Amino acid sequence: MEARAYLKYARISPRKVQIVLDLIRNKPVDLAEAILKHTPKAASEPVFKLLKSAAANAENNHEMDPERLYVAECFVSPGPTLKRIRPVSKGRAYRILKRTSHVTMVLKERAEN
């Protein structure tokens, strides 16, 4: 049994999100929440909200035990890129790429020992 949550079109680069996801992969949910709360990265706030959402999905939709949940999978894929123009010298225009991300998080229950 697993619980999933998705964050689509997050206005942050996938590279920045990947750094934060690597910190919480295969960790229990309560430890992952503590890590995200004390990580000074821009991506940690939306990933924290996603983790809370996945935990709520597990508890309410799948009747899973919140004490035994852990982050089984978490990955990011690039969303659509917003193209913007920045004027530079001699009348030229440079392109700015504003990247977006799609984040997926999967929670599972640890087996009882």
N, C-alpha and C positions, 0 to 999 in steps of 0.2 A: 504494500500500500504506500502511496506517495501523494504528496500535496504540492501543487505547482502554483507559482505566481509569476506574472509577467509585468515588466515595465517597458512600455513602448515609447519611442520618440523622445527619449530623455536628451535634453540639450547639453550633452557633455560627451567628449571624445571617448570612443571605446577603449583606447589605450589607458586613459585615466581610470576608467571603471575597472579594467582588468586588474590593476594593481590592488585595488581594494578587495575585489572578489578573491584574489589569491590568499588574502589574509584569513578569510573565514571558511574556506572550503574544508569539508570534513570535520568541522567543529560543532559541538553542541550549541543549540540555539541561544541559551543564556550566555555562554562564553562569546559567541559571535556578536550578540547585542552589546556586550561590554567592550569588545574590540572596536566595533563601529562607533560607539559613543565617544571613545577616546582617541580616534584616529583623525588627525587634522588634514583631511583630504576633502575636496569638494564633492567627490562621489560618495562619501560615506553617509551623508544624509538621505539621498534617494535610495541607496542600497539598504539602509536601516529601515526605511518605510516599507520597502519590498519584503524584507525579512519578517517584519511584523505582520504583513498581509499574508504571507505564506504560512506563518504559524497560526493565524486566525483561520485560514482555509483548512488547515490540517485538523484543528480542534473542532470547528463547527461543521464542516462538510464531510469529513472522513472519520470523525470520532476517534482521532489518534490522541495518545497520551502526551500532553505538552512537555512533561518532564523528560521524556525519552527521545525527543526530536533532535535531529542533527541535519546540517546542510550537506545533503548527499551530492548535489550537482549545483553549480552556478556558473553561468557563462554569459558572455556578451557578444553580440554581433552588430556590425555597423548598420545603422538606419540610413535614410536618405540624407544627403549632404546639401545644406543650403549654400548657394553660391552668392557671394556678395562682392562688390567692386570697391576698391580703395584707390583714390586718385594719388598718383605719384608725380615726380618731376617730368617736365617736357610734355605734359598733356597725356601721359600714359595712364593706364589703369591696370592695377594688379588685382588678381583674384584672391579673395579670402574664402576659405572653405570652413563653414561652420558645421561641424560633424554632429550627428545624432547617434544614439545607441538604443538597441533593444536588449534588455537584460532578462534572463530566465533564471529562476531559482526553484530547486526541487528539494523538499524536505522529506526525510524518511524516519521511521522509528528504529532505534537501536534494539537488537535482539536481547531478550532477557537472559541474564547469566545465572 
